[in-house]
Amino acid sequence: MDFFIDTAWAQAATQSNPILSFLPLIIIFALFYFLLIRPQSKRQKEHRALVSALEKGQEVVTGGGVLGKVTEVGPTWVTVEVAEGVALKIQKSTITSLMPKDTIKSA
């Protein structure tokens, strides 16, 4: 059966430092941390601060792109008036950004 598989002759592995074998893994983890994990956690922290500081009368944009004025703030829900007499009750987490005052009038 040796004609199907070539015989592999093992050689003695001579590595001087086991840390060098993990160095590529450590470098990849560091890149993932600084390029992906750290910026994402920073954005999450900013979003949590934005949502916790919501007040009545602020103009906001939701994740779906709806522009409106906050009329009521609850622990998990916010009522946003999108037109005169039309109010939507949405989750706080769907609010993506605050807009400057009187943005609705100029939109």
Secondary structure, 3 states (H helix, E strand, C coil): CCCCCCCCCCCCCCCCCHHHHHHHHHHHHHHHHHHHHHHHHHHHHHHHHHHHCCCCCCEEEECCCCEEEEEEECCCEEEEEEECCEEEEEEHHHEEEEECCCHHHHC
